[in-house]
Amino acid sequence: MTTNDTRRPDVKKLDPYAFFALLGKRVIHPGGRRSTDQIMELGKFSPGQRVLDVGCGVATTAIGLAQRFDVSVTAVDISPLMLARAERNVRRAGVSDRVTVSHGDIVDLPFADGAFDCVIAEAVTMFVDRERAARELVRVTRPGGWVLATEFLWRRPPSPAAREAFLGQVCPGMLFDTQEDWERIYGGAGLSELEYRSGPFEMMTVRGFLADEGVVGATRFMARGLSRASYVRKLAWTVPRVARAVPYLGYLVVAGRRPHEAVPTALAPAAQPATI
Ligand SMILES: C[S@@+](CC[C@H](N)C(=O)[O-])C[C@H]1O[C@@H](n2cnc3c(N)ncnc32)[C@H](O)[C@@H]1O
């Protein structure tokens, strides 16, 4: 996709998240600002840390982390449209010295093992091979560092119509199920000290939308949404399908630590003889 394409993309082909970003939505994950606040609390950030935000979207969390904790953030995404908006938002927020935006695929991150103190992925792994993505998040985290992820889940078993509307039509190919599923995936990727927070999916409820975007942001979003026939058509198709799934949907924040490397016995310091 060229730069021009990122400004005037073919709306019909956009996934719902890219479409929301095009209309100016800033927070594009199921737990909204509430789950991002939980990530900020669980991550135990301190100034100067190296943080990676994978699938950064329009860089709202990356900018927030830099402003709030004075950490240095690398924000990567696979979508040219998201990257263009992320770069613009970082520039406008005046944090270009602390947030770097670049291309990166969650299943093949262009970083060395242990390159970051903390790695975040909000609503990204379910688009790809989830086990592989979780292992990759752990790989680029330093031993003793934290991995923090927000995931979708079904809070209660969805009706067949709700499941089909969300996973079959709105987000075809996306894969998620229950909390136990995510516990298995992140535990299996090697994280320890796992902690969870969960709550309802409010991104597309009136209350959640206003909490995430504010009255001005929500009004701008609606104005943009009504500014072209193609946007109106896409909203009219997407919103009722998402609404069908909302009562069953929720979010899960997963926080876990990459264990410190075990010291091989041969390299471990010799036991000191007891002094008498
Ligand atoms: C639901 S949006 C979340 C955006 C952002 N994390 C947020 O919470 O606002 C999913 C994001 O993941 C990105 N994405 C999808 N597949 C990806 C991949 N393989 N590697 C990196 N990013 C990916 C999308 O482009 C999109 O920006």
The ligand as an ORCA input file, in Angstrom:
! r2SCAN-3c Opt
* xyz 0 1
  C      -7.409     -4.505     17.114
  S      -6.158     -3.512     16.417
  C      -5.292     -2.984     17.898
  C      -4.475     -1.729     17.691
  C      -3.799     -1.178     18.954
  N      -2.989     -2.183     19.588
  C      -4.825     -0.664     19.914
  O      -5.049     -1.355     20.905
  O      -5.397      0.410     19.706
  C      -5.043     -4.760     15.818
  C      -3.747     -4.206     15.291
  O      -2.873     -5.292     15.010
  C      -2.234     -5.047     13.776
  N      -1.784     -6.343     13.246
  C      -2.533     -7.320     12.682
  N      -1.744     -8.364     12.326
  C      -0.481     -8.040     12.710
  C       0.773     -8.701     12.624
  N       0.890     -9.903     12.057
  N       1.858     -8.078     13.126
  C       1.762     -6.837     13.683
  N       0.600     -6.157     13.781
  C      -0.504     -6.745     13.297
  C      -3.313     -4.355     12.948
  O      -2.779     -3.674     11.858
  C      -3.914     -3.444     13.992
  O      -3.248     -2.223     14.087
*
